[in-house]
Amino acid sequence: MTTNPKMGFQIWQMGYSLSFVSSQTDVTAQGDAATVEGTVFIDGKAPIGTIDNDFICATLDWWPPEKCDYGTCSWGLAGLLNLDLSNNILLNAIKAFSPLKIRLGGTLQDKVIYDTEDNQEPCTSFVKNTSEMFGFTQGCLPMHRWDELNAFFEKAGAKVIFGLNALTGRSIKSDGSTVGAWNYTNAESFIRYTAEKHYTIHGWELGNELSGNGVGARITANQYAADTAALKSIVQKIYRDFDLKPLVIAPGGFYDSNWFKEFIDKTTKSLDVVTHHIYNLGPGVDEHLVEKILNPSVLDGVSTTFSGLHNIIKSSATSATAWVGEAGGAYNSGHNLVTNAFVFSFWYLDQLGMASKYDTKTYCRQSLIGGNYGLLNTTNFKPNPDYYSALLWHRLMGRNVLYTSFAGTKKIRAYTHCTKQSKGITVLLINLDNSTTVQAKLAFNSTMNLLHKQRSRTLQHKLKSNKTVIIQLPEGTGAEIRREEYHLTPKDGNLHSQTMLLNGKILSVDSSGIIPPLEPLHVNSPKPIMVSPLSIVFTHMPDVIVPACKV
């Protein structure tokens, strides 16, 4: 069986399958780089998961400028109490998502008091003190700053998740275990102030990293469930006359199967979202971060967390959904020129793809700004490469997730979603290989419609038969079978570059802080998708329509 290599669509017998056919052999040399052929297998029958339309989320943290890791102080004025809310790039960066979920919280949230009218304590900022838990004294959120933050979030169109202090009222033993229930007096006052001001809060989250073994302190699942029920009661009471009530979210900690199972089973009537954190690459000081990021086995390792939580939720009576509430990859503020450089998009986009496969509804990246893992540069606010990766994902990858696998090399990570803005699909291919170009063809095992517009009428090929079928398209019409490609590469081929190229062109904000347009490359669909070494490609095919994208 043969086809015209330039134009032939080939349907071959693995269910139903569409391949972009190439005349090249399996492995060829192209200049210095080898070329390998591979196949993306896509199950288009039904979605294997769904994500929120506003799946992309980023965090803002409490850290003051004095927060330092390994001798480097990478937070500057990016903390919630100091962030310059008048910066145009910051505003435009958030607005570009319309909307961006923003989770306010982090390590110090369990040391924050809220300066509402009933607060009897002095409202002072965090002060560095190495004898204190997390190295800082208690801090305070003045209500005028809370007003400023909400005015900014409304202007930017952000959906705000606020992390509440869950340690008030408890004593912490020397081994980190806690005694006592949550004293919610200050939190309740703060929530009431927020509601009375008509500030829209998408969700109230209880605590930060206090689940399982905890970080600094830990709370039993049984006690945490009781405290979550208390938060639910507060939210229902304060928002009883509101049409839209904020979500109740917890625990915002590291996944521990036994702890999470008990907690989820005991919060079936109080919990809307179960959040967990991911720092699977280890400490930011690790000199082997790049090797870990480019290692498929390391990337695959965290799948057990996603699948474990997914299975607990499926087997529980809960209606709660799973979110990643904070993920910076490498803890202790990341690593300069790694977690804020092009190379980190391999980890980040792989995380987004993997999380989606396991029905994670939202993924909050640590951080929007601050530390060495910000989507924006801490000092000049200019977008780092991962910002553009996040924005492309947000604009292209729709709610329905399709099962996808890749045959040909283990160095390709492949993910497919129904497309947000069309009836077609978008395939994300990540090439972790430093010397091999991958030539990818697509194969489907479901009924597939191929829409082809010719002049004023639309031809529709519906592929139903198990027989091998070849569709030969008339000469000159291949260009009308649309495919839009977004090729992401680092400037000068340097993985540590903080400048990203889209289809060979530098992405940067202009002098007035405007986020650049993300323009695709228009390619004739019969050609294979070419994925260069150490590059990332989003491919949108609006005319390839599968059953999973019709639901």
DOMAR-990057 format. One record per residue (C-alpha): residue number from 1; z, y, x negated; residue in one letter. Coordinates in steps of 0.1 Angstrom, whole numbers, plus 5000, padded with zeros to 4 digits. Example, Ala and Ser with C-alpha at 12.3 -4.5 7.8 and 13.67 -1.06 7.14 Angstrom:
1 | 5078 | 4955 | 4877 | A
2 | 5071 | 4989 | 4863 | S
# end
This chain:
1 | 5000 | 5000 | 5000 | M
2 | 4991 | 5034 | 4986 | T
3 | 4992 | 5070 | 4997 | T
4 | 4979 | 5102 | 4984 | N
5 | 5007 | 5112 | 4960 | P
6 | 5003 | 5149 | 4967 | K
7 | 5005 | 5147 | 5005 | M
8 | 5014 | 5113 | 5018 | G
9 | 5044 | 5107 | 5040 | F
10 | 5054 | 5071 | 5036 | Q
11 | 5075 | 5053 | 5061 | I
12 | 5089 | 5021 | 5048 | W
13 | 5109 | 4993 | 5062 | Q
14 | 5146 | 4998 | 5058 | M
15 | 5150 | 5008 | 5094 | G
16 | 5130 | 5040 | 5093 | Y
17 | 5125 | 5060 | 5062 | S
18 | 5107 | 5091 | 5050 | L
19 | 5100 | 5094 | 5013 | S
20 | 5085 | 5121 | 4993 | F
21 | 5061 | 5101 | 4972 | V
22 | 5053 | 5109 | 4936 | S
23 | 5027 | 5095 | 4913 | S
24 | 5051 | 5093 | 4883 | Q
25 | 5066 | 5061 | 4871 | T
26 | 5103 | 5053 | 4873 | D
27 | 5113 | 5069 | 4840 | V
28 | 5091 | 5094 | 4822 | T
29 | 5097 | 5119 | 4794 | A
30 | 5093 | 5155 | 4803 | Q
31 | 5097 | 5176 | 4771 | G
32 | 5131 | 5168 | 4758 | D
33 | 5144 | 5155 | 4792 | A
34 | 5138 | 5122 | 4807 | A
35 | 5129 | 5120 | 4844 | T
36 | 5143 | 5093 | 4866 | V
37 | 5132 | 5085 | 4902 | E
38 | 5159 | 5079 | 4928 | G
39 | 5163 | 5076 | 4965 | T
40 | 5186 | 5095 | 4988 | V
41 | 5195 | 5071 | 5017 | F
42 | 5205 | 5090 | 5048 | I
43 | 5219 | 5074 | 5080 | D
44 | 5207 | 5097 | 5107 | G
45 | 5219 | 5076 | 5137 | K
46 | 5253 | 5093 | 5143 | A
47 | 5276 | 5117 | 5124 | P
48 | 5303 | 5101 | 5103 | I
49 | 5324 | 5132 | 5105 | G
50 | 5325 | 5168 | 5117 | T
51 | 5337 | 5200 | 5101 | I
52 | 5346 | 5234 | 5115 | D
53 | 5318 | 5260 | 5116 | N
54 | 5341 | 5280 | 5094 | D
55 | 5349 | 5251 | 5071 | F
56 | 5350 | 5274 | 5040 | I
57 | 5385 | 5289 | 5034 | C
58 | 5400 | 5307 | 5004 | A
59 | 5436 | 5316 | 4995 | T
60 | 5455 | 5347 | 4985 | L
61 | 5487 | 5341 | 4967 | D
62 | 5520 | 5359 | 4961 | W
63 | 5520 | 5358 | 4923 | W
64 | 5530 | 5391 | 4906 | P
65 | 5513 | 5403 | 4873 | P
66 | 5541 | 5387 | 4853 | E
67 | 5530 | 5352 | 4863 | K
68 | 5518 | 5336 | 4830 | C
69 | 5507 | 5300 | 4821 | D
70 | 5504 | 5287 | 4785 | Y
71 | 5507 | 5323 | 4772 | G
72 | 5480 | 5337 | 4795 | T
73 | 5488 | 5361 | 4824 | C
74 | 5458 | 5356 | 4847 | S
75 | 5469 | 5371 | 4880 | W
76 | 5469 | 5408 | 4873 | G
77 | 5471 | 5427 | 4905 | L
78 | 5455 | 5400 | 4927 | A
79 | 5488 | 5390 | 4944 | G
80 | 5493 | 5399 | 4981 | L
81 | 5517 | 5427 | 4974 | L
82 | 5494 | 5444 | 4949 | N
83 | 5458 | 5436 | 4958 | L
84 | 5435 | 5466 | 4960 | D
85 | 5424 | 5465 | 4996 | L
86 | 5400 | 5494 | 4992 | S
87 | 5377 | 5475 | 4969 | N
88 | 5342 | 5474 | 4983 | N
89 | 5332 | 5441 | 4967 | I
90 | 5363 | 5424 | 4981 | L
91 | 5354 | 5436 | 5016 | L
92 | 5318 | 5426 | 5014 | N
93 | 5326 | 5393 | 4998 | A
94 | 5347 | 5383 | 5028 | I
95 | 5323 | 5399 | 5054 | K
96 | 5294 | 5378 | 5040 | A
97 | 5309 | 5347 | 5056 | F
98 | 5315 | 5361 | 5091 | S
99 | 5341 | 5346 | 5092 | P
100 | 5360 | 5335 | 5062 | L
101 | 5393 | 5317 | 5068 | K
102 | 5420 | 5331 | 5044 | I
103 | 5452 | 5312 | 5038 | R
104 | 5481 | 5335 | 5026 | L
105 | 5506 | 5315 | 5007 | G
106 | 5514 | 5295 | 4976 | G
107 | 5543 | 5286 | 4954 | T
108 | 5564 | 5317 | 4960 | L
109 | 5559 | 5317 | 4998 | Q
110 | 5592 | 5298 | 5001 | D
111 | 5610 | 5326 | 4983 | K
112 | 5596 | 5355 | 5006 | V
113 | 5617 | 5373 | 5032 | I
114 | 5601 | 5395 | 5058 | Y
115 | 5614 | 5431 | 5062 | D
116 | 5616 | 5431 | 5100 | T
117 | 5642 | 5452 | 5118 | E
118 | 5667 | 5425 | 5118 | D
119 | 5665 | 5418 | 5080 | N
120 | 5698 | 5426 | 5064 | Q
121 | 5688 | 5420 | 5028 | E
122 | 5672 | 5446 | 5004 | P
123 | 5634 | 5445 | 5004 | C
124 | 5626 | 5441 | 4967 | T
125 | 5597 | 5427 | 4948 | S
126 | 5597 | 5395 | 4928 | F
127 | 5614 | 5398 | 4894 | V
128 | 5607 | 5374 | 4866 | K
129 | 5638 | 5352 | 4860 | N
130 | 5633 | 5319 | 4841 | T
131 | 5666 | 5306 | 4855 | S
132 | 5653 | 5308 | 4890 | E
133 | 5631 | 5281 | 4908 | M
134 | 5595 | 5289 | 4900 | F
135 | 5606 | 5315 | 4875 | G
136 | 5610 | 5344 | 4899 | F
137 | 5637 | 5359 | 4921 | T
138 | 5633 | 5362 | 4959 | Q
139 | 5606 | 5386 | 4970 | G
140 | 5600 | 5406 | 5002 | C
141 | 5571 | 5416 | 5024 | L
142 | 5575 | 5451 | 5036 | P
143 | 5560 | 5456 | 5071 | M
144 | 5539 | 5486 | 5060 | H
145 | 5521 | 5462 | 5035 | R
146 | 5517 | 5436 | 5063 | W
147 | 5501 | 5464 | 5084 | D
148 | 5477 | 5473 | 5056 | E
149 | 5468 | 5436 | 5051 | L
150 | 5460 | 5431 | 5088 | N
151 | 5439 | 5463 | 5090 | A
152 | 5419 | 5450 | 5061 | F
153 | 5415 | 5415 | 5075 | F
154 | 5404 | 5428 | 5108 | E
155 | 5378 | 5451 | 5091 | K
156 | 5366 | 5421 | 5070 | A
157 | 5364 | 5397 | 5099 | G
158 | 5388 | 5372 | 5082 | A
159 | 5406 | 5344 | 5101 | K
160 | 5442 | 5345 | 5087 | V
161 | 5465 | 5315 | 5081 | I
162 | 5500 | 5326 | 5071 | F
163 | 5523 | 5304 | 5051 | G
164 | 5559 | 5308 | 5062 | L
165 | 5590 | 5304 | 5041 | N
166 | 5604 | 5269 | 5050 | A
167 | 5634 | 5269 | 5026 | L
168 | 5655 | 5295 | 5044 | T
169 | 5688 | 5281 | 5056 | G
170 | 5687 | 5251 | 5033 | R
171 | 5706 | 5243 | 5001 | S
172 | 5688 | 5227 | 4972 | I
173 | 5705 | 5200 | 4952 | K
174 | 5700 | 5195 | 4915 | S
175 | 5676 | 5167 | 4921 | D
176 | 5654 | 5189 | 4943 | G
177 | 5664 | 5173 | 4976 | S
178 | 5674 | 5198 | 5004 | T
179 | 5702 | 5198 | 5029 | V
180 | 5701 | 5215 | 5063 | G
181 | 5676 | 5225 | 5089 | A
182 | 5651 | 5254 | 5087 | W
183 | 5667 | 5288 | 5096 | N
184 | 5638 | 5304 | 5114 | Y
185 | 5655 | 5337 | 5124 | T
186 | 5636 | 5358 | 5099 | N
187 | 5603 | 5339 | 5105 | A
188 | 5606 | 5342 | 5143 | E
189 | 5613 | 5380 | 5139 | S
190 | 5582 | 5383 | 5117 | F
191 | 5560 | 5363 | 5141 | I
192 | 5572 | 5384 | 5170 | R
193 | 5564 | 5416 | 5150 | Y
194 | 5529 | 5403 | 5143 | T
195 | 5522 | 5394 | 5179 | A
196 | 5535 | 5427 | 5193 | E
197 | 5512 | 5445 | 5169 | K
198 | 5484 | 5423 | 5182 | H
199 | 5474 | 5411 | 5148 | Y
200 | 5453 | 5380 | 5152 | T
201 | 5467 | 5350 | 5133 | I
202 | 5446 | 5319 | 5133 | H
203 | 5475 | 5297 | 5122 | G
204 | 5511 | 5297 | 5111 | W
205 | 5517 | 5272 | 5083 | E
206 | 5552 | 5259 | 5075 | L
207 | 5561 | 5256 | 5038 | G
208 | 5544 | 5250 | 5005 | N
209 | 5544 | 5217 | 4985 | E
210 | 5578 | 5205 | 4999 | L
211 | 5564 | 5171 | 5012 | S
212 | 5568 | 5138 | 4994 | G
213 | 5584 | 5143 | 4960 | N
214 | 5579 | 5181 | 4964 | G
215 | 5573 | 5207 | 4938 | V
216 | 5606 | 5224 | 4930 | G
217 | 5622 | 5211 | 4962 | A
218 | 5615 | 5185 | 4988 | R
219 | 5623 | 5179 | 5025 | I
220 | 5624 | 5146 | 5043 | T
221 | 5596 | 5139 | 5067 | A
222 | 5621 | 5135 | 5096 | N
223 | 5636 | 5169 | 5089 | Q
224 | 5602 | 5185 | 5084 | Y
225 | 5590 | 5171 | 5118 | A
226 | 5621 | 5187 | 5135 | A
227 | 5613 | 5220 | 5118 | D
228 | 5577 | 5218 | 5128 | T
229 | 5588 | 5213 | 5164 | A
230 | 5609 | 5244 | 5161 | A
231 | 5579 | 5264 | 5149 | L
232 | 5558 | 5251 | 5177 | K
233 | 5585 | 5262 | 5202 | S
234 | 5586 | 5297 | 5186 | I
235 | 5548 | 5301 | 5187 | V
236 | 5546 | 5289 | 5224 | Q
237 | 5574 | 5313 | 5234 | K
238 | 5561 | 5344 | 5216 | I
239 | 5524 | 5338 | 5225 | Y
240 | 5530 | 5326 | 5260 | R
241 | 5510 | 5355 | 5275 | D
242 | 5482 | 5352 | 5249 | F
243 | 5449 | 5334 | 5258 | D
244 | 5445 | 5322 | 5223 | L
245 | 5476 | 5308 | 5206 | K
246 | 5478 | 5303 | 5168 | P
247 | 5476 | 5268 | 5153 | L
248 | 5508 | 5252 | 5141 | V
249 | 5500 | 5239 | 5106 | I
250 | 5521 | 5218 | 5081 | A
251 | 5531 | 5206 | 5055 | P
252 | 5508 | 5221 | 5029 | G
253 | 5518 | 5196 | 5002 | G
254 | 5506 | 5168 | 4981 | F
255 | 5495 | 5136 | 4999 | Y
256 | 5521 | 5109 | 5000 | D
257 | 5511 | 5081 | 5023 | S
258 | 5545 | 5070 | 5036 | N
259 | 5558 | 5106 | 5040 | W
260 | 5526 | 5118 | 5057 | F
261 | 5525 | 5088 | 5081 | K
262 | 5561 | 5094 | 5092 | E
263 | 5556 | 5131 | 5095 | F
264 | 5523 | 5128 | 5115 | I
265 | 5538 | 5101 | 5138 | D
266 | 5568 | 5124 | 5145 | K
267 | 5548 | 5155 | 5152 | T
268 | 5523 | 5143 | 5179 | T
269 | 5534 | 5170 | 5203 | K
270 | 5539 | 5199 | 5178 | S
271 | 5513 | 5197 | 5150 | L
272 | 5477 | 5211 | 5153 | D
273 | 5467 | 5208 | 5116 | V
274 | 5479 | 5186 | 5088 | V
275 | 5473 | 5202 | 5054 | T
276 | 5473 | 5188 | 5019 | H
277 | 5467 | 5202 | 4984 | H
278 | 5444 | 5190 | 4957 | I
279 | 5447 | 5195 | 4919 | Y
280 | 5432 | 5162 | 4908 | N
281 | 5420 | 5175 | 4874 | L
282 | 5455 | 5179 | 4860 | G
283 | 5469 | 5210 | 4842 | P
284 | 5447 | 5240 | 4834 | G
285 | 5456 | 5237 | 4797 | V
286 | 5438 | 5203 | 4795 | D
287 | 5410 | 5206 | 4769 | E
288 | 5390 | 5178 | 4786 | H
289 | 5385 | 5195 | 4819 | L
290 | 5347 | 5197 | 4816 | V
291 | 5344 | 5160 | 4808 | E
292 | 5365 | 5152 | 4838 | K
293 | 5344 | 5174 | 4861 | I
294 | 5312 | 5157 | 4849 | L
295 | 5327 | 5122 | 4853 | N
296 | 5317 | 5105 | 4886 | P
297 | 5347 | 5082 | 4883 | S
298 | 5372 | 5111 | 4881 | V
299 | 5354 | 5128 | 4910 | L
300 | 5356 | 5096 | 4931 | D
301 | 5393 | 5091 | 4923 | G
302 | 5405 | 5116 | 4950 | V
303 | 5386 | 5098 | 4977 | S
304 | 5416 | 5076 | 4982 | T
305 | 5436 | 5106 | 4993 | T
306 | 5409 | 5117 | 5018 | F
307 | 5405 | 5082 | 5032 | S
308 | 5442 | 5075 | 5033 | G
309 | 5450 | 5106 | 5054 | L
310 | 5419 | 5100 | 5076 | H
311 | 5431 | 5065 | 5084 | N
312 | 5467 | 5077 | 5092 | I
313 | 5454 | 5103 | 5116 | I
314 | 5430 | 5078 | 5132 | K
315 | 5458 | 5052 | 5138 | S
316 | 5483 | 5078 | 5151 | S
317 | 5487 | 5092 | 5185 | A
318 | 5484 | 5127 | 5170 | T
319 | 5456 | 5151 | 5180 | S
320 | 5461 | 5170 | 5147 | A
321 | 5431 | 5174 | 5123 | T
322 | 5431 | 5174 | 5085 | A
323 | 5425 | 5204 | 5063 | W
324 | 5427 | 5209 | 5026 | V
325 | 5451 | 5238 | 5026 | G
326 | 5449 | 5246 | 4989 | E
327 | 5427 | 5233 | 4961 | A
328 | 5423 | 5248 | 4927 | G
329 | 5414 | 5216 | 4908 | G
330 | 5435 | 5223 | 4877 | A
331 | 5471 | 5235 | 4884 | Y
332 | 5490 | 5263 | 4866 | N
333 | 5462 | 5289 | 4874 | S
334 | 5432 | 5269 | 4861 | G
335 | 5414 | 5274 | 4828 | H
336 | 5394 | 5305 | 4819 | N
337 | 5357 | 5299 | 4815 | L
338 | 5360 | 5265 | 4831 | V
339 | 5375 | 5269 | 4866 | T
340 | 5359 | 5303 | 4870 | N
341 | 5326 | 5294 | 4855 | A
342 | 5294 | 5276 | 4866 | F
343 | 5306 | 5241 | 4856 | V
344 | 5333 | 5243 | 4883 | F
345 | 5307 | 5243 | 4910 | S
346 | 5301 | 5206 | 4902 | F
347 | 5337 | 5198 | 4911 | W
348 | 5339 | 5223 | 4940 | Y
349 | 5308 | 5214 | 4959 | L
350 | 5315 | 5177 | 4953 | D
351 | 5349 | 5183 | 4969 | Q
352 | 5334 | 5200 | 4999 | L
353 | 5310 | 5172 | 5004 | G
354 | 5336 | 5144 | 5000 | M
355 | 5362 | 5162 | 5022 | A
356 | 5336 | 5165 | 5049 | S
357 | 5328 | 5128 | 5048 | K
358 | 5364 | 5121 | 5057 | Y
359 | 5364 | 5144 | 5087 | D
360 | 5383 | 5172 | 5069 | T
361 | 5378 | 5203 | 5092 | K
362 | 5385 | 5231 | 5067 | T
363 | 5388 | 5234 | 5029 | Y
364 | 5408 | 5262 | 5014 | C
365 | 5399 | 5271 | 4978 | R
366 | 5426 | 5284 | 4955 | Q
367 | 5419 | 5312 | 4952 | S
368 | 5398 | 5340 | 4967 | L
369 | 5410 | 5361 | 4938 | I
370 | 5437 | 5356 | 4912 | G
371 | 5444 | 5331 | 4884 | G
372 | 5415 | 5316 | 4865 | N
373 | 5401 | 5298 | 4895 | Y
374 | 5392 | 5327 | 4918 | G
375 | 5360 | 5329 | 4937 | L
376 | 5361 | 5366 | 4926 | L
377 | 5369 | 5380 | 4892 | N
378 | 5405 | 5390 | 4890 | T
379 | 5399 | 5424 | 4875 | T
380 | 5364 | 5436 | 4885 | N
381 | 5362 | 5416 | 4918 | F
382 | 5326 | 5404 | 4909 | K
383 | 5318 | 5370 | 4924 | P
384 | 5321 | 5340 | 4901 | N
385 | 5295 | 5312 | 4905 | P
386 | 5317 | 5292 | 4929 | D
387 | 5316 | 5322 | 4953 | Y
388 | 5278 | 5317 | 4957 | Y
389 | 5282 | 5280 | 4960 | S
390 | 5307 | 5285 | 4988 | A
391 | 5284 | 5310 | 5006 | L
392 | 5254 | 5287 | 5004 | L
393 | 5274 | 5259 | 5018 | W
394 | 5287 | 5281 | 5046 | H
395 | 5252 | 5292 | 5056 | R
396 | 5234 | 5259 | 5053 | L
397 | 5258 | 5229 | 5059 | M
398 | 5264 | 5225 | 5096 | G
399 | 5292 | 5207 | 5115 | R
400 | 5277 | 5171 | 5116 | N
401 | 5281 | 5150 | 5085 | V
402 | 5256 | 5122 | 5078 | L
403 | 5263 | 5091 | 5057 | Y
404 | 5244 | 5096 | 5024 | T
405 | 5241 | 5074 | 4993 | S
406 | 5219 | 5077 | 4962 | F
407 | 5202 | 5049 | 4943 | A
408 | 5187 | 5054 | 4908 | G
409 | 5215 | 5069 | 4888 | T
410 | 5253 | 5072 | 4891 | K
411 | 5251 | 5108 | 4879 | K
412 | 5238 | 5122 | 4912 | I
413 | 5262 | 5132 | 4939 | R
414 | 5245 | 5134 | 4973 | A
415 | 5256 | 5148 | 5006 | Y
416 | 5237 | 5155 | 5039 | T
417 | 5247 | 5176 | 5069 | H
418 | 5228 | 5187 | 5100 | C
419 | 5217 | 5223 | 5092 | T
420 | 5236 | 5252 | 5106 | K
421 | 5206 | 5274 | 5115 | Q
422 | 5180 | 5248 | 5125 | S
423 | 5176 | 5214 | 5141 | K
424 | 5169 | 5199 | 5107 | G
425 | 5190 | 5186 | 5078 | I
426 | 5203 | 5200 | 5045 | T
427 | 5207 | 5177 | 5015 | V
428 | 5230 | 5187 | 4986 | L
429 | 5222 | 5170 | 4953 | L
430 | 5244 | 5175 | 4922 | I
431 | 5231 | 5163 | 4889 | N
432 | 5259 | 5156 | 4864 | L
433 | 5235 | 5143 | 4837 | D
434 | 5230 | 5166 | 4808 | N
435 | 5195 | 5153 | 4798 | S
436 | 5178 | 5137 | 4828 | T
437 | 5158 | 5153 | 4856 | T
438 | 5160 | 5134 | 4888 | V
439 | 5131 | 5131 | 4911 | Q
440 | 5146 | 5124 | 4946 | A
441 | 5128 | 5109 | 4976 | K
442 | 5145 | 5106 | 5009 | L
443 | 5149 | 5074 | 5031 | A
444 | 5162 | 5073 | 5067 | F
445 | 5174 | 5043 | 5086 | N
446 | 5172 | 5059 | 5121 | S
447 | 5146 | 5072 | 5145 | T
448 | 5133 | 5104 | 5130 | M
449 | 5112 | 5132 | 5144 | N
450 | 5089 | 5150 | 5120 | L
451 | 5078 | 5183 | 5135 | L
452 | 5046 | 5197 | 5121 | H
453 | 5032 | 5230 | 5132 | K
454 | 4995 | 5233 | 5130 | Q
455 | 4979 | 5265 | 5143 | R
456 | 4994 | 5272 | 5177 | S
457 | 5003 | 5237 | 5187 | R
458 | 5031 | 5214 | 5175 | T
459 | 5024 | 5179 | 5165 | L
460 | 5054 | 5155 | 5168 | Q
461 | 5054 | 5122 | 5150 | H
462 | 5081 | 5100 | 5164 | K
463 | 5088 | 5070 | 5142 | L
464 | 5100 | 5041 | 5162 | K
465 | 5085 | 5010 | 5147 | S
466 | 5099 | 4987 | 5120 | N
467 | 5063 | 4983 | 5107 | K
468 | 5053 | 5001 | 5076 | T
469 | 5034 | 5032 | 5087 | V
470 | 5016 | 5058 | 5066 | I
471 | 5011 | 5093 | 5080 | I
472 | 4983 | 5110 | 5063 | Q
473 | 4983 | 5148 | 5069 | L
474 | 4951 | 5168 | 5070 | P
475 | 4941 | 5185 | 5039 | E
476 | 4956 | 5220 | 5035 | G
477 | 4985 | 5215 | 5060 | T
478 | 5011 | 5202 | 5036 | G
479 | 5024 | 5238 | 5030 | A
480 | 5033 | 5240 | 5067 | E
481 | 5058 | 5212 | 5065 | I
482 | 5086 | 5235 | 5054 | R
483 | 5112 | 5227 | 5028 | R
484 | 5135 | 5254 | 5014 | E
485 | 5152 | 5247 | 4981 | E
486 | 5181 | 5265 | 4964 | Y
487 | 5184 | 5255 | 4928 | H
488 | 5216 | 5266 | 4911 | L
489 | 5218 | 5268 | 4873 | T
490 | 5239 | 5287 | 4847 | P
491 | 5227 | 5316 | 4827 | K
492 | 5212 | 5305 | 4794 | D
493 | 5220 | 5269 | 4803 | G
494 | 5256 | 5276 | 4794 | N
495 | 5281 | 5256 | 4816 | L
496 | 5308 | 5281 | 4807 | H
497 | 5287 | 5311 | 4820 | S
498 | 5302 | 5332 | 4848 | Q
499 | 5267 | 5341 | 4858 | T
500 | 5248 | 5319 | 4883 | M
501 | 5210 | 5317 | 4887 | L
502 | 5195 | 5309 | 4921 | L
503 | 5159 | 5296 | 4916 | N
504 | 5159 | 5312 | 4881 | G
505 | 5171 | 5347 | 4892 | K
506 | 5205 | 5361 | 4884 | I
507 | 5229 | 5366 | 4913 | L
508 | 5250 | 5397 | 4910 | S
509 | 5264 | 5425 | 4933 | V
510 | 5247 | 5459 | 4931 | D
511 | 5264 | 5492 | 4922 | S
512 | 5276 | 5496 | 4957 | S
513 | 5292 | 5462 | 4959 | G
514 | 5266 | 5446 | 4981 | I
515 | 5264 | 5407 | 4980 | I
516 | 5228 | 5397 | 4970 | P
517 | 5206 | 5379 | 4994 | P
518 | 5203 | 5341 | 4988 | L
519 | 5166 | 5335 | 4990 | E
520 | 5152 | 5299 | 4989 | P
521 | 5122 | 5286 | 4971 | L
522 | 5095 | 5274 | 4996 | H
523 | 5082 | 5240 | 4986 | V
524 | 5056 | 5217 | 5001 | N
525 | 5076 | 5188 | 5016 | S
526 | 5055 | 5159 | 5004 | P
527 | 5066 | 5166 | 4968 | K
528 | 5098 | 5150 | 4955 | P
529 | 5130 | 5171 | 4952 | I
530 | 5134 | 5178 | 4915 | M
531 | 5169 | 5182 | 4902 | V
532 | 5172 | 5194 | 4867 | S
533 | 5199 | 5183 | 4843 | P
534 | 5233 | 5198 | 4850 | L
535 | 5220 | 5216 | 4881 | S
536 | 5227 | 5217 | 4918 | I
537 | 5201 | 5218 | 4946 | V
538 | 5205 | 5225 | 4983 | F
539 | 5174 | 5214 | 5002 | T
540 | 5169 | 5225 | 5038 | H
541 | 5143 | 5206 | 5059 | M
542 | 5141 | 5222 | 5093 | P
543 | 5114 | 5199 | 5106 | D
544 | 5132 | 5166 | 5098 | V
545 | 5151 | 5159 | 5129 | I
546 | 5175 | 5129 | 5133 | V
547 | 5195 | 5117 | 5163 | P
548 | 5228 | 5127 | 5146 | A
549 | 5217 | 5163 | 5147 | C
550 | 5210 | 5163 | 5184 | K
551 | 5246 | 5156 | 5195 | V
# end
